[in-house]
């Protein structure tokens, strides 16, 4: 559709900046963190938004469950999460 961008051709450094924070505030280079990743998900929410405040913990739980599932099943994709 008109006005959309093919995210696969997107330069993530232009989109999110040269560094990202992971874990407990560890700063890493965007290009290093995202290299060789098959999928990247960006989630934006607002603390003042009631639906966002309900959904964010659910998204975190789903992420944790999927990560555990891939670990339990010796799935290579665990490294991509």
ABEGO torsion letter per residue (X at the ends): XBGBBBAAABBAAAAAEABBBBEAGBBBBAAAAABGBABBBBBBBBAABAAAAAAAAAAAAAAAAAAAAAAAAGBAAAAAX
